[in-house]
Amino acid sequence: MTYKIQANASGTRSIEVSDKHLETIRKYTLLKNLIDSNGIIDEGVLEKLKLNCRSILEAQAEVDKDLMDLCLDVIYNTNMKALGLHNLVLLFVDWQEKTPKEEEAAE
């Protein structure tokens, strides 16, 4: 399934996010401890996410295609701004509540 998140305040830009992208976020726990205790998502938080992804990719012997796709399609998307990340976090939280992990689904 594909979702659209609004990437800017005026609503003129959006980013498509797939279930595969959301699975990759869950696999690497990319959003865990990303946001400070104040709960504000700004450009600094987006930059932190980009650096975390880059670090993971550089540390791997083989490039994970799913993580690379997530980076190219969503995180490093030219439309991605702080509002887009905020909406991505909201989508992920909602998606995670509705989508059990593969291990849980097998039980």
C-alpha contacts under 8 A as a table, 3 or more apart, distances in Angstrom:
res1	aa1	res2	aa2	distance
1	M	18	S	5.77
1	M	19	D	5.70
2	T	16	E	6.46
2	T	17	V	5.62
2	T	18	S	4.30
2	T	19	D	6.51
3	Y	16	E	5.62
3	Y	17	V	5.09
3	Y	18	S	6.08
4	K	14	S	6.23
4	K	15	I	5.56
4	K	16	E	4.54
4	K	17	V	6.07
5	I	14	S	5.44
5	I	15	I	5.38
5	I	16	E	6.48
5	I	17	V	7.31
5	I	84	G	6.58
5	I	87	N	6.00
5	I	88	L	6.58
5	I	91	L	7.84
6	Q	9	A	7.73
6	Q	11	G	5.86
6	Q	12	T	7.88
6	Q	13	R	6.23
6	Q	14	S	4.48
6	Q	15	I	6.64
6	Q	83	L	7.53
6	Q	84	G	5.88
6	Q	87	N	6.77
7	A	11	G	6.94
7	A	12	T	7.93
7	A	13	R	5.35
7	A	14	S	4.83
7	A	15	I	6.46
7	A	79	N	6.11
7	A	80	M	5.80
7	A	81	K	6.24
7	A	82	A	7.94
7	A	83	L	5.75
7	A	84	G	3.93
7	A	85	L	7.71
7	A	87	N	7.64
8	N	11	G	5.50
8	N	12	T	6.79
8	N	13	R	5.88
8	N	14	S	7.41
8	N	79	N	7.74
8	N	81	K	6.96
8	N	83	L	5.95
8	N	84	G	6.50
9	A	12	T	7.98
9	A	83	L	7.11
10	S	13	R	7.87
11	G	14	S	7.17
13	R	79	N	6.52
14	S	79	N	7.06
14	S	84	G	7.85
15	I	74	V	6.66
15	I	77	N	7.77
15	I	79	N	7.12
15	I	80	M	7.51
15	I	84	G	7.81
16	E	73	D	7.79
16	E	74	V	7.39
17	V	21	H	6.18
17	V	22	L	7.38
17	V	73	D	7.89
17	V	74	V	6.86
18	S	21	H	5.16
18	S	22	L	6.50
19	D	22	L	5.02
19	D	23	E	6.07
20	K	23	E	5.01
20	K	24	T	6.23
20	K	66	D	7.35
21	H	24	T	5.13
21	H	25	I	6.36
21	H	66	D	7.18
21	H	67	L	7.80
21	H	69	D	7.62
21	H	70	L	5.38
22	L	25	I	5.03
22	L	26	R	6.30
22	L	92	F	6.42
22	L	95	W	7.83
23	E	26	R	5.05
23	E	27	K	6.01
24	T	27	K	4.88
24	T	28	Y	6.22
24	T	66	D	6.43
24	T	67	L	6.18
24	T	70	L	7.31
25	I	28	Y	5.50
25	I	29	T	5.64
25	I	30	L	5.28
25	I	31	L	7.11
26	R	29	T	4.82
26	R	30	L	6.88
27	K	30	L	7.97
29	T	32	K	5.52
30	L	34	L	7.43
30	L	49	L	7.19
30	L	52	N	7.68
30	L	53	C	7.73
31	L	34	L	5.25
31	L	35	I	7.63
31	L	49	L	7.76
31	L	89	V	7.44
32	K	35	I	7.75
33	N	36	D	7.20
34	L	45	V	6.78
34	L	48	K	7.37
34	L	49	L	7.04
35	I	38	N	7.79
35	I	39	G	5.91
35	I	40	I	6.90
35	I	41	I	6.57
35	I	45	V	6.54
36	D	39	G	5.65
36	D	40	I	7.01
41	I	44	G	7.77
41	I	45	V	5.82
41	I	46	L	7.58
41	I	82	A	6.04
41	I	83	L	7.63
41	I	85	L	7.36
41	I	86	H	6.14
42	D	45	V	5.44
42	D	46	L	6.65
42	D	82	A	4.87
42	D	83	L	7.71
43	E	46	L	5.01
43	E	47	E	6.17
43	E	81	K	6.71
43	E	82	A	5.17
44	G	47	E	5.03
44	G	48	K	6.19
45	V	48	K	4.96
45	V	49	L	6.33
45	V	82	A	7.67
46	L	49	L	5.13
46	L	50	K	6.31
46	L	81	K	7.28
46	L	82	A	6.27
46	L	85	L	6.75
47	E	50	K	5.04
47	E	51	L	6.20
48	K	51	L	5.13
48	K	52	N	6.13
49	L	52	N	5.04
49	L	53	C	6.22
49	L	75	I	7.91
50	K	53	C	5.22
50	K	54	R	6.15
50	K	71	C	7.99
50	K	75	I	6.77
50	K	76	Y	7.25
51	L	54	R	5.02
51	L	55	S	6.04
52	N	55	S	5.10
52	N	56	I	6.29
53	C	56	I	5.14
53	C	57	L	6.21
53	C	67	L	7.96
53	C	71	C	7.39
54	R	57	L	5.15
54	R	58	E	6.12
55	S	58	E	5.18
55	S	59	A	6.12
56	I	59	A	5.19
56	I	60	Q	6.44
57	L	60	Q	5.51
57	L	63	V	6.33
57	L	64	D	7.51
57	L	67	L	7.81
57	L	68	M	7.77
58	E	61	A	7.96
60	Q	63	V	6.21
60	Q	64	D	7.95
63	V	67	L	7.97
63	V	68	M	7.31
64	D	67	L	5.38
64	D	68	M	6.24
65	K	68	M	4.99
65	K	69	D	6.02
66	D	69	D	5.07
66	D	70	L	6.19
67	L	70	L	5.02
67	L	71	C	6.21
68	M	71	C	5.10
68	M	72	L	6.16
69	D	72	L	5.15
69	D	73	D	5.72
69	D	74	V	7.94
70	L	73	D	5.31
70	L	74	V	5.46
70	L	75	I	6.49
71	C	74	V	5.61
71	C	75	I	4.73
71	C	76	Y	5.40
71	C	77	N	7.59
72	L	75	I	6.55
72	L	76	Y	5.43
72	L	77	N	6.15
73	D	76	Y	6.86
73	D	77	N	5.69
74	V	77	N	5.03
74	V	80	M	7.05
75	I	80	M	6.49
76	Y	80	M	6.76
77	N	80	M	5.32
79	N	84	G	7.86
80	M	83	L	7.79
80	M	84	G	5.38
80	M	85	L	6.87
81	K	84	G	5.16
81	K	85	L	6.38
82	A	85	L	5.10
82	A	86	H	6.17
83	L	86	H	4.94
83	L	87	N	6.21
84	G	87	N	5.09
84	G	88	L	6.06
85	L	88	L	4.82
85	L	89	V	6.13
86	H	89	V	5.19
86	H	90	L	6.37
87	N	90	L	5.01
87	N	91	L	6.07
88	L	91	L	5.03
88	L	92	F	6.01
89	V	92	F	5.05
89	V	93	V	6.17
90	L	93	V	5.24
90	L	94	D	6.26
91	L	94	D	5.20
91	L	95	W	5.91
92	F	95	W	4.97
92	F	96	Q	5.86
93	V	96	Q	5.19
93	V	97	E	6.37
94	D	97	E	5.36
94	D	98	K	6.56
95	W	98	K	5.20
95	W	99	T	5.88
96	Q	99	T	5.08
96	Q	100	P	6.83
97	E	100	P	7.22
100	P	104	E	5.95
100	P	105	A	5.95
101	K	104	E	5.25
101	K	105	A	6.22
102	E	105	A	5.07
102	E	106	A	6.26
103	E	106	A	5.27
103	E	107	E	6.76
104	E	107	E	5.43
